[in-house]
Amino acid sequence: MYSKLFAFVLLTAASLVTATMAGTSGLQDPTRPQMLRPVVATPEQLMQSVEEKRRDYRIDMIVVGSSPWVVIDGERYREGDPFGDGIIQRITRTQITIRTPEGETWNIDVQPS
């Protein structure tokens, strides 16, 4: 009786090892890094992204002083607030400077009304 049980256990273990080595188990190693595909953008897509960042914004109000803030397209922002893909770095009477995560800076020029 023990010999039949031993043979069954041995056969089951051998089947599991074979299935695992063949890659048919369906399980993935959670410590193995995922393969990522690079994101490829065409020059036209990159230029469209830059143009979207530099579109015309409506500056409704600027308050300068010790804690400057601005209203752009009806939303209020302070220095350090997120804006689009970047952060508002500086607010002056003549422009708002935005810094992107990539380190690029761009300005929204304020036109006197």
C-alpha positions as CSV (number, residue, x, y, z in Angstrom):
1,M,0.0,0.0,0.0
2,Y,2.8,2.4,0.8
3,S,4.5,1.6,-2.4
4,K,1.4,2.7,-4.5
5,L,1.2,5.9,-2.4
6,F,4.9,6.6,-2.9
7,A,4.6,5.9,-6.7
8,F,1.6,8.3,-6.9
9,V,3.4,11.1,-5.0
10,L,6.6,10.6,-7.1
11,L,4.6,10.7,-10.4
12,T,2.7,13.8,-9.3
13,A,5.9,15.6,-8.3
14,A,7.6,14.6,-11.6
15,S,4.6,16.0,-13.5
16,L,4.7,19.3,-11.7
17,V,8.5,19.7,-12.3
18,T,8.0,18.9,-16.0
19,A,5.1,21.3,-16.4
20,T,7.1,24.1,-14.6
21,M,10.2,23.6,-16.7
22,A,8.1,23.6,-19.9
23,G,6.5,26.9,-18.9
24,T,3.0,25.5,-19.1
25,S,2.1,26.2,-15.5
26,G,0.6,29.6,-16.3
27,L,2.3,31.2,-13.3
28,Q,4.8,34.0,-13.6
29,D,7.7,34.8,-11.3
30,P,6.6,38.0,-9.4
31,T,10.2,39.0,-8.9
32,R,11.0,39.0,-12.6
33,P,10.9,42.5,-14.1
34,Q,8.1,43.2,-16.6
35,M,9.2,43.8,-20.2
36,L,8.2,47.3,-21.2
37,R,7.9,48.6,-24.7
38,P,9.4,52.0,-25.4
39,V,6.9,54.8,-26.3
40,V,7.7,56.1,-29.7
41,A,6.3,59.4,-30.8
42,T,6.6,61.0,-34.3
43,P,8.0,64.4,-34.7
44,E,4.5,65.7,-35.5
45,Q,3.2,64.3,-32.2
46,L,6.0,66.0,-30.3
47,M,5.4,69.3,-32.0
48,Q,1.7,69.0,-31.3
49,S,2.5,68.5,-27.6
50,V,4.7,71.6,-27.5
51,E,2.0,73.6,-29.3
52,E,-0.7,72.5,-26.8
53,K,1.5,73.7,-24.0
54,R,2.0,77.1,-25.6
55,R,-1.6,77.7,-26.6
56,D,-3.2,81.1,-25.8
57,Y,-4.3,81.3,-22.2
58,R,-6.8,83.8,-20.9
59,I,-5.1,85.7,-17.9
60,D,-8.0,87.0,-15.9
61,M,-6.1,88.5,-13.0
62,I,-2.6,88.8,-11.5
63,V,-1.9,89.7,-7.9
64,V,1.8,90.3,-7.2
65,G,3.5,90.9,-3.9
66,S,4.7,88.6,-1.1
67,S,2.4,85.8,-2.2
68,P,1.6,86.2,-5.9
69,W,-1.3,84.4,-7.6
70,V,-3.0,84.4,-11.0
71,V,-6.3,83.5,-12.5
72,I,-5.8,81.6,-15.8
73,D,-8.9,80.5,-17.7
74,G,-11.0,81.0,-14.6
75,E,-8.8,78.9,-12.3
76,R,-6.7,80.4,-9.5
77,Y,-3.0,79.4,-9.2
78,R,-0.1,80.2,-6.9
79,E,3.6,79.7,-7.4
80,G,4.3,76.0,-6.9
81,D,0.8,74.9,-8.1
82,P,0.6,72.3,-10.8
83,F,-0.4,73.7,-14.2
84,G,-0.8,71.5,-17.3
85,D,2.2,69.2,-17.4
86,G,4.3,71.4,-15.2
87,I,4.4,73.6,-12.1
88,I,4.0,77.4,-11.9
89,Q,7.5,78.5,-11.0
90,R,7.1,82.3,-11.0
91,I,4.4,84.9,-11.4
92,T,5.3,88.5,-12.3
93,R,3.4,91.4,-13.8
94,T,4.4,90.6,-17.3
95,Q,4.6,86.7,-17.4
96,I,4.0,83.4,-15.7
97,T,6.8,80.9,-15.9
98,I,6.0,77.2,-16.0
99,R,8.6,74.4,-15.4
100,T,8.0,70.9,-16.7
101,P,9.2,67.7,-15.0
102,E,11.8,67.4,-17.8
103,G,13.3,70.8,-16.7
104,E,12.0,72.8,-19.7
105,T,10.6,76.3,-18.8
106,W,8.1,78.2,-20.9
107,N,6.3,81.5,-20.3
108,I,2.8,82.8,-20.7
109,D,3.2,86.4,-21.5
110,V,0.7,88.8,-20.0
111,Q,-0.8,91.3,-22.4
112,P,-2.1,94.5,-20.8
113,S,-5.8,95.0,-21.3
